[in-house]
């Protein structure tokens, strides 16, 4: 779970929950620099959270386990509820 300790990595997991994406799609969706997104993807991949599949010149990243994304959504929702109270 340490792999999910950074807000950027949580945002990446939430994006990949919808569909597999390549780096430039994540960069556009998150509004972050490409090197930063790539760095966080490497951490997620090393932790076994995401996997990459090459298609031509691009690598499409996907979640290894979609249950993890559900846990992240539940945690983010719970955290937001705590802040509101």
Backbone as XML, in Angstrom:
<?xml version="1.0"?>
<chain id="A" units="angstrom">
  <residue number="1" name="UNK">
    <atom name="N" x="0.807" y="-1.210" z="0.000"/>
    <atom name="CA" x="0.000" y="0.000" z="0.000"/>
    <atom name="C" x="0.849" y="1.273" z="0.000"/>
  </residue>
  <residue number="2" name="UNK">
    <atom name="N" x="2.133" y="1.128" z="0.291"/>
    <atom name="CA" x="2.992" y="2.312" z="0.259"/>
    <atom name="C" x="3.043" y="2.910" z="-1.133"/>
  </residue>
  <residue number="3" name="UNK">
    <atom name="N" x="2.813" y="2.072" z="-2.128"/>
    <atom name="CA" x="2.826" y="2.565" z="-3.509"/>
    <atom name="C" x="1.720" y="3.577" z="-3.745"/>
  </residue>
  <residue number="4" name="UNK">
    <atom name="N" x="0.699" y="3.560" z="-2.903"/>
    <atom name="CA" x="-0.425" y="4.485" z="-3.061"/>
    <atom name="C" x="-0.335" y="5.666" z="-2.100"/>
  </residue>
  <residue number="5" name="UNK">
    <atom name="N" x="0.837" y="5.890" z="-1.533"/>
    <atom name="CA" x="0.998" y="6.946" z="-0.545"/>
    <atom name="C" x="1.002" y="8.350" z="-1.151"/>
  </residue>
  <residue number="6" name="UNK">
    <atom name="N" x="1.223" y="8.468" z="-2.435"/>
    <atom name="CA" x="1.305" y="9.784" z="-3.077"/>
    <atom name="C" x="0.000" y="10.113" z="-3.799"/>
  </residue>
  <residue number="7" name="UNK">
    <atom name="N" x="-0.476" y="11.345" z="-3.657"/>
    <atom name="CA" x="-1.709" y="11.749" z="-4.343"/>
    <atom name="C" x="-1.657" y="11.542" z="-5.858"/>
  </residue>
  <residue number="8" name="UNK">
    <atom name="N" x="-0.488" y="11.729" z="-6.461"/>
    <atom name="CA" x="-0.367" y="11.538" z="-7.913"/>
    <atom name="C" x="-0.651" y="10.086" z="-8.273"/>
  </residue>
  <residue number="9" name="UNK">
    <atom name="N" x="-0.136" y="9.156" z="-7.478"/>
    <atom name="CA" x="-0.360" y="7.740" z="-7.772"/>
    <atom name="C" x="-1.821" y="7.354" z="-7.568"/>
  </residue>
  <residue number="10" name="UNK">
    <atom name="N" x="-2.466" y="7.947" z="-6.593"/>
    <atom name="CA" x="-3.904" y="7.706" z="-6.413"/>
    <atom name="C" x="-4.655" y="8.208" z="-7.635"/>
  </residue>
  <residue number="11" name="UNK">
    <atom name="N" x="-4.290" y="9.391" z="-8.122"/>
    <atom name="CA" x="-4.945" y="9.947" z="-9.309"/>
    <atom name="C" x="-4.726" y="9.053" z="-10.529"/>
  </residue>
  <residue number="12" name="UNK">
    <atom name="N" x="-3.540" y="8.484" z="-10.660"/>
    <atom name="CA" x="-3.262" y="7.576" z="-11.779"/>
    <atom name="C" x="-4.136" y="6.336" z="-11.673"/>
  </residue>
  <residue number="13" name="UNK">
    <atom name="N" x="-4.230" y="5.760" z="-10.483"/>
    <atom name="CA" x="-5.073" y="4.569" z="-10.286"/>
    <atom name="C" x="-6.520" y="4.883" z="-10.642"/>
  </residue>
  <residue number="14" name="UNK">
    <atom name="N" x="-6.999" y="6.046" z="-10.237"/>
    <atom name="CA" x="-8.384" y="6.416" z="-10.551"/>
    <atom name="C" x="-8.584" y="6.571" z="-12.057"/>
  </residue>
  <residue number="15" name="UNK">
    <atom name="N" x="-7.592" y="7.093" z="-12.761"/>
    <atom name="CA" x="-7.683" y="7.203" z="-14.220"/>
    <atom name="C" x="-7.691" y="5.821" z="-14.871"/>
  </residue>
  <residue number="16" name="UNK">
    <atom name="N" x="-6.839" y="4.936" z="-14.381"/>
    <atom name="CA" x="-6.738" y="3.597" z="-14.968"/>
    <atom name="C" x="-7.938" y="2.728" z="-14.608"/>
  </residue>
  <residue number="17" name="UNK">
    <atom name="N" x="-8.681" y="3.155" z="-13.625"/>
    <atom name="CA" x="-9.908" y="2.439" z="-13.256"/>
    <atom name="C" x="-10.897" y="2.467" z="-14.422"/>
  </residue>
  <residue number="18" name="UNK">
    <atom name="N" x="-10.884" y="3.558" z="-15.166"/>
    <atom name="CA" x="-11.810" y="3.734" z="-16.286"/>
    <atom name="C" x="-11.385" y="2.927" z="-17.506"/>
  </residue>
  <residue number="19" name="UNK">
    <atom name="N" x="-10.078" y="2.933" z="-17.804"/>
    <atom name="CA" x="-9.574" y="2.235" z="-18.997"/>
    <atom name="C" x="-8.052" y="2.247" z="-18.980"/>
  </residue>
  <residue number="20" name="UNK">
    <atom name="N" x="-7.454" y="1.358" z="-19.765"/>
    <atom name="CA" x="-6.003" y="1.383" z="-19.948"/>
    <atom name="C" x="-5.644" y="2.679" z="-20.670"/>
  </residue>
  <residue number="21" name="UNK">
    <atom name="N" x="-4.512" y="3.251" z="-20.296"/>
    <atom name="CA" x="-4.098" y="4.521" z="-20.894"/>
    <atom name="C" x="-2.592" y="4.525" z="-21.110"/>
  </residue>
  <residue number="22" name="UNK">
    <atom name="N" x="-2.183" y="5.284" z="-22.114"/>
    <atom name="CA" x="-0.749" y="5.477" z="-22.321"/>
    <atom name="C" x="-0.322" y="6.727" z="-21.546"/>
  </residue>
  <residue number="23" name="UNK">
    <atom name="N" x="0.979" y="6.929" z="-21.466"/>
    <atom name="CA" x="1.510" y="8.017" z="-20.646"/>
    <atom name="C" x="0.959" y="9.370" z="-21.076"/>
  </residue>
  <residue number="24" name="UNK">
    <atom name="N" x="0.932" y="9.644" z="-22.380"/>
    <atom name="CA" x="0.486" y="10.981" z="-22.802"/>
    <atom name="C" x="-0.986" y="11.212" z="-22.469"/>
  </residue>
  <residue number="25" name="UNK">
    <atom name="N" x="-1.793" y="10.164" z="-22.447"/>
    <atom name="CA" x="-3.198" y="10.322" z="-22.040"/>
    <atom name="C" x="-3.285" y="10.659" z="-20.552"/>
  </residue>
  <residue number="26" name="UNK">
    <atom name="N" x="-2.442" y="10.031" z="-19.751"/>
    <atom name="CA" x="-2.417" y="10.344" z="-18.320"/>
    <atom name="C" x="-1.904" y="11.760" z="-18.083"/>
  </residue>
  <residue number="27" name="UNK">
    <atom name="N" x="-0.888" y="12.158" z="-18.835"/>
    <atom name="CA" x="-0.351" y="13.519" z="-18.729"/>
    <atom name="C" x="-1.451" y="14.534" z="-19.027"/>
  </residue>
  <residue number="28" name="UNK">
    <atom name="N" x="-2.195" y="14.321" z="-20.106"/>
    <atom name="CA" x="-3.277" y="15.237" z="-20.476"/>
    <atom name="C" x="-4.382" y="15.252" z="-19.427"/>
  </residue>
  <residue number="29" name="UNK">
    <atom name="N" x="-4.759" y="14.080" z="-18.931"/>
    <atom name="CA" x="-5.860" y="13.984" z="-17.969"/>
    <atom name="C" x="-5.495" y="14.597" z="-16.621"/>
  </residue>
  <residue number="30" name="UNK">
    <atom name="N" x="-4.245" y="14.442" z="-16.209"/>
    <atom name="CA" x="-3.830" y="14.904" z="-14.885"/>
    <atom name="C" x="-3.200" y="16.291" z="-14.900"/>
  </residue>
  <residue number="31" name="UNK">
    <atom name="N" x="-2.794" y="16.759" z="-16.081"/>
    <atom name="CA" x="-2.160" y="18.073" z="-16.170"/>
    <atom name="C" x="-0.801" y="18.117" z="-15.489"/>
  </residue>
  <residue number="32" name="UNK">
    <atom name="N" x="-0.077" y="17.004" z="-15.557"/>
    <atom name="CA" x="1.236" y="16.911" z="-14.923"/>
    <atom name="C" x="2.308" y="16.686" z="-15.980"/>
  </residue>
  <residue number="33" name="UNK">
    <atom name="N" x="3.565" y="17.013" z="-15.656"/>
    <atom name="CA" x="4.651" y="16.782" z="-16.614"/>
    <atom name="C" x="4.867" y="15.285" z="-16.872"/>
  </residue>
  <residue number="34" name="UNK">
    <atom name="N" x="5.244" y="14.956" z="-18.095"/>
    <atom name="CA" x="5.444" y="13.560" z="-18.488"/>
    <atom name="C" x="6.475" y="12.841" z="-17.622"/>
  </residue>
  <residue number="35" name="UNK">
    <atom name="N" x="7.624" y="13.462" z="-17.304"/>
    <atom name="CA" x="8.591" y="12.736" z="-16.470"/>
    <atom name="C" x="8.028" y="12.364" z="-15.094"/>
  </residue>
  <residue number="36" name="UNK">
    <atom name="N" x="7.200" y="13.233" z="-14.525"/>
    <atom name="CA" x="6.603" y="12.954" z="-13.217"/>
    <atom name="C" x="5.629" y="11.780" z="-13.302"/>
  </residue>
  <residue number="37" name="UNK">
    <atom name="N" x="4.792" y="11.768" z="-14.324"/>
    <atom name="CA" x="3.833" y="10.674" z="-14.509"/>
    <atom name="C" x="4.586" y="9.362" z="-14.734"/>
  </residue>
  <residue number="38" name="UNK">
    <atom name="N" x="5.622" y="9.390" z="-15.554"/>
    <atom name="CA" x="6.408" y="8.183" z="-15.823"/>
    <atom name="C" x="7.074" y="7.655" z="-14.555"/>
  </residue>
  <residue number="39" name="UNK">
    <atom name="N" x="7.586" y="8.560" z="-13.739"/>
    <atom name="CA" x="8.223" y="8.160" z="-12.478"/>
    <atom name="C" x="7.221" y="7.442" z="-11.571"/>
  </residue>
  <residue number="40" name="UNK">
    <atom name="N" x="6.032" y="7.987" z="-11.447"/>
    <atom name="CA" x="5.017" y="7.376" z="-10.587"/>
    <atom name="C" x="4.511" y="6.058" z="-11.170"/>
  </residue>
  <residue number="41" name="UNK">
    <atom name="N" x="4.435" y="5.966" z="-12.481"/>
    <atom name="CA" x="4.046" y="4.697" z="-13.107"/>
    <atom name="C" x="5.083" y="3.609" z="-12.829"/>
  </residue>
  <residue number="42" name="UNK">
    <atom name="N" x="6.361" y="3.978" z="-12.835"/>
    <atom name="CA" x="7.415" y="3.001" z="-12.523"/>
    <atom name="C" x="7.247" y="2.455" z="-11.108"/>
  </residue>
  <residue number="43" name="UNK">
    <atom name="N" x="6.905" y="3.324" z="-10.170"/>
    <atom name="CA" x="6.702" y="2.902" z="-8.783"/>
    <atom name="C" x="5.496" y="1.973" z="-8.689"/>
  </residue>
  <residue number="44" name="UNK">
    <atom name="N" x="4.407" y="2.346" z="-9.348"/>
    <atom name="CA" x="3.204" y="1.508" z="-9.334"/>
    <atom name="C" x="3.464" y="0.160" z="-9.996"/>
  </residue>
  <residue number="45" name="UNK">
    <atom name="N" x="4.248" y="0.163" z="-11.069"/>
    <atom name="CA" x="4.554" y="-1.091" z="-11.765"/>
    <atom name="C" x="5.436" y="-1.983" z="-10.894"/>
  </residue>
  <residue number="46" name="UNK">
    <atom name="N" x="6.427" y="-1.401" z="-10.243"/>
    <atom name="CA" x="7.319" y="-2.170" z="-9.367"/>
    <atom name="C" x="6.554" y="-2.785" z="-8.197"/>
  </residue>
  <residue number="47" name="UNK">
    <atom name="N" x="5.489" y="-2.119" z="-7.756"/>
    <atom name="CA" x="4.676" y="-2.614" z="-6.644"/>
    <atom name="C" x="3.621" y="-3.615" z="-7.101"/>
  </residue>
  <residue number="48" name="UNK">
    <atom name="N" x="3.518" y="-3.823" z="-8.411"/>
    <atom name="CA" x="2.536" y="-4.776" z="-8.926"/>
    <atom name="C" x="1.125" y="-4.233" z="-9.010"/>
  </residue>
  <residue number="49" name="UNK">
    <atom name="N" x="0.993" y="-2.911" z="-8.955"/>
    <atom name="CA" x="-0.332" y="-2.279" z="-9.032"/>
    <atom name="C" x="-0.778" y="-2.141" z="-10.482"/>
  </residue>
  <residue number="50" name="UNK">
    <atom name="N" x="0.165" y="-1.786" z="-11.360"/>
    <atom name="CA" x="-0.149" y="-1.635" z="-12.777"/>
    <atom name="C" x="0.771" y="-2.527" z="-13.606"/>
  </residue>
  <residue number="51" name="UNK">
    <atom name="N" x="0.357" y="-2.742" z="-14.831"/>
    <atom name="CA" x="1.148" y="-3.504" z="-15.791"/>
    <atom name="C" x="1.117" y="-2.730" z="-17.101"/>
  </residue>
  <residue number="52" name="UNK">
    <atom name="N" x="2.174" y="-2.822" z="-17.871"/>
    <atom name="CA" x="2.236" y="-2.120" z="-19.141"/>
    <atom name="C" x="2.298" y="-3.083" z="-20.305"/>
  </residue>
  <residue number="53" name="UNK">
    <atom name="N" x="1.602" y="-2.725" z="-21.378"/>
    <atom name="CA" x="1.618" y="-3.535" z="-22.596"/>
    <atom name="C" x="1.979" y="-2.636" z="-23.768"/>
  </residue>
  <residue number="54" name="UNK">
    <atom name="N" x="3.053" y="-2.994" z="-24.454"/>
    <atom name="CA" x="3.521" y="-2.181" z="-25.575"/>
    <atom name="C" x="2.627" y="-2.387" z="-26.789"/>
  </residue>
  <residue number="55" name="UNK">
    <atom name="N" x="2.295" y="-1.262" z="-27.417"/>
    <atom name="CA" x="1.539" y="-1.273" z="-28.665"/>
    <atom name="C" x="2.213" y="-0.263" z="-29.589"/>
  </residue>
  <residue number="56" name="UNK">
    <atom name="N" x="3.046" y="-0.762" z="-30.485"/>
    <atom name="CA" x="3.816" y="0.146" z="-31.331"/>
    <atom name="C" x="4.841" y="0.880" z="-30.499"/>
  </residue>
  <residue number="57" name="UNK">
    <atom name="N" x="4.803" y="2.199" z="-30.551"/>
    <atom name="CA" x="5.757" y="3.016" z="-29.795"/>
    <atom name="C" x="5.263" y="3.364" z="-28.403"/>
  </residue>
  <residue number="58" name="UNK">
    <atom name="N" x="4.029" y="3.042" z="-28.098"/>
    <atom name="CA" x="3.463" y="3.429" z="-26.810"/>
    <atom name="C" x="3.266" y="2.222" z="-25.900"/>
  </residue>
  <residue number="59" name="UNK">
    <atom name="N" x="3.264" y="2.500" z="-24.608"/>
    <atom name="CA" x="2.961" y="1.483" z="-23.608"/>
    <atom name="C" x="1.637" y="1.873" z="-22.971"/>
  </residue>
  <residue number="60" name="UNK">
    <atom name="N" x="0.694" y="0.952" z="-22.996"/>
    <atom name="CA" x="-0.594" y="1.179" z="-22.358"/>
    <atom name="C" x="-0.571" y="0.535" z="-20.985"/>
  </residue>
  <residue number="61" name="UNK">
    <atom name="N" x="-0.880" y="1.336" z="-19.977"/>
    <atom name="CA" x="-0.879" y="0.859" z="-18.601"/>
    <atom name="C" x="-2.298" y="0.528" z="-18.180"/>
  </residue>
  <residue number="62" name="UNK">
    <atom name="N" x="-2.408" y="-0.545" z="-17.384"/>
    <atom name="CA" x="-3.710" y="-0.963" z="-16.870"/>
    <atom name="C" x="-3.515" y="-1.433" z="-15.441"/>
  </residue>
  <residue number="63" name="UNK">
    <atom name="N" x="-4.608" y="-1.450" z="-14.700"/>
    <atom name="CA" x="-4.563" y="-1.965" z="-13.338"/>
    <atom name="C" x="-4.448" y="-3.478" z="-13.367"/>
  </residue>
  <residue number="64" name="UNK">
    <atom name="N" x="-3.643" y="-4.021" z="-12.495"/>
    <atom name="CA" x="-3.518" y="-5.468" z="-12.380"/>
    <atom name="C" x="-4.758" y="-6.026" z="-11.683"/>
  </residue>
  <residue number="65" name="UNK">
    <atom name="N" x="-5.263" y="-5.296" z="-10.672"/>
    <atom name="CA" x="-6.420" y="-5.746" z="-9.897"/>
    <atom name="C" x="-7.389" y="-4.574" z="-9.724"/>
  </residue>
  <residue number="66" name="UNK">
    <atom name="N" x="-8.549" y="-4.660" z="-10.337"/>
    <atom name="CA" x="-9.519" y="-3.563" z="-10.253"/>
    <atom name="C" x="-10.122" y="-3.418" z="-8.862"/>
  </residue>
  <residue number="67" name="UNK">
    <atom name="N" x="-10.013" y="-4.438" z="-8.030"/>
    <atom name="CA" x="-10.499" y="-4.312" z="-6.655"/>
    <atom name="C" x="-9.712" y="-3.241" z="-5.907"/>
  </residue>
  <residue number="68" name="UNK">
    <atom name="N" x="-8.450" y="-3.092" z="-6.256"/>
    <atom name="CA" x="-7.626" y="-2.073" z="-5.631"/>
    <atom name="C" x="-8.183" y="-0.685" z="-5.916"/>
  </residue>
  <residue number="69" name="UNK">
    <atom name="N" x="-8.638" y="-0.447" z="-7.119"/>
    <atom name="CA" x="-9.226" y="0.849" z="-7.465"/>
    <atom name="C" x="-10.481" y="1.094" z="-6.640"/>
  </residue>
  <residue number="70" name="UNK">
    <atom name="N" x="-11.270" y="0.061" z="-6.404"/>
    <atom name="CA" x="-12.466" y="0.208" z="-5.576"/>
    <atom name="C" x="-12.091" y="0.597" z="-4.150"/>
  </residue>
  <residue number="71" name="UNK">
    <atom name="N" x="-11.016" y="0.014" z="-3.636"/>
    <atom name="CA" x="-10.541" y="0.354" z="-2.292"/>
    <atom name="C" x="-10.079" y="1.807" z="-2.251"/>
  </residue>
  <residue number="72" name="UNK">
    <atom name="N" x="-9.370" y="2.247" z="-3.288"/>
    <atom name="CA" x="-8.905" y="3.634" z="-3.359"/>
    <atom name="C" x="-10.094" y="4.585" z="-3.389"/>
  </residue>
  <residue number="73" name="UNK">
    <atom name="N" x="-11.100" y="4.282" z="-4.194"/>
    <atom name="CA" x="-12.294" y="5.130" z="-4.269"/>
    <atom name="C" x="-12.969" y="5.202" z="-2.903"/>
  </residue>
  <residue number="74" name="UNK">
    <atom name="N" x="-13.110" y="4.074" z="-2.234"/>
    <atom name="CA" x="-13.740" y="4.055" z="-0.910"/>
    <atom name="C" x="-12.938" y="4.886" z="0.088"/>
  </residue>
  <residue number="75" name="UNK">
    <atom name="N" x="-11.621" y="4.780" z="0.042"/>
    <atom name="CA" x="-10.775" y="5.541" z="0.961"/>
    <atom name="C" x="-10.867" y="7.038" z="0.692"/>
  </residue>
  <residue number="76" name="UNK">
    <atom name="N" x="-10.848" y="7.427" z="-0.577"/>
    <atom name="CA" x="-10.946" y="8.847" z="-0.928"/>
    <atom name="C" x="-12.308" y="9.397" z="-0.511"/>
  </residue>
  <residue number="77" name="UNK">
    <atom name="N" x="-13.359" y="8.646" z="-0.757"/>
    <atom name="CA" x="-14.706" y="9.069" z="-0.372"/>
    <atom name="C" x="-14.805" y="9.214" z="1.137"/>
  </residue>
  <residue number="78" name="UNK">
    <atom name="N" x="-14.281" y="8.242" z="1.862"/>
    <atom name="CA" x="-14.321" y="8.280" z="3.323"/>
    <atom name="C" x="-13.539" y="9.480" z="3.845"/>
  </residue>
  <residue number="79" name="UNK">
    <atom name="N" x="-12.381" y="9.730" z="3.263"/>
    <atom name="CA" x="-11.556" y="10.858" z="3.671"/>
    <atom name="C" x="-12.275" y="12.181" z="3.431"/>
  </residue>
  <residue number="80" name="UNK">
    <atom name="N" x="-12.957" y="12.299" z="2.297"/>
    <atom name="CA" x="-13.711" y="13.521" z="1.988"/>
    <atom name="C" x="-14.851" y="13.715" z="2.978"/>
  </residue>
  <residue number="81" name="UNK">
    <atom name="N" x="-15.500" y="12.633" z="3.372"/>
    <atom name="CA" x="-16.586" y="12.721" z="4.349"/>
    <atom name="C" x="-16.057" y="13.175" z="5.706"/>
  </residue>
  <residue number="82" name="UNK">
    <atom name="N" x="-14.871" y="12.697" z="6.079"/>
    <atom name="CA" x="-14.255" y="13.087" z="7.348"/>
    <atom name="C" x="-13.953" y="14.586" z="7.351"/>
  </residue>
  <residue number="83" name="UNK">
    <atom name="N" x="-13.479" y="15.112" z="6.236"/>
    <atom name="CA" x="-13.142" y="16.529" z="6.133"/>
    <atom name="C" x="-14.397" y="17.385" z="6.245"/>
  </residue>
  <residue number="84" name="UNK">
    <atom name="N" x="-15.494" y="16.933" z="5.655"/>
    <atom name="CA" x="-16.741" y="17.695" z="5.677"/>
    <atom name="C" x="-17.330" y="17.791" z="7.080"/>
  </residue>
  <residue number="85" name="UNK">
    <atom name="N" x="-17.062" y="16.806" z="7.914"/>
    <atom name="CA" x="-17.635" y="16.804" z="9.271"/>
    <atom name="C" x="-16.830" y="17.658" z="10.144"/>
  </residue>
</chain>
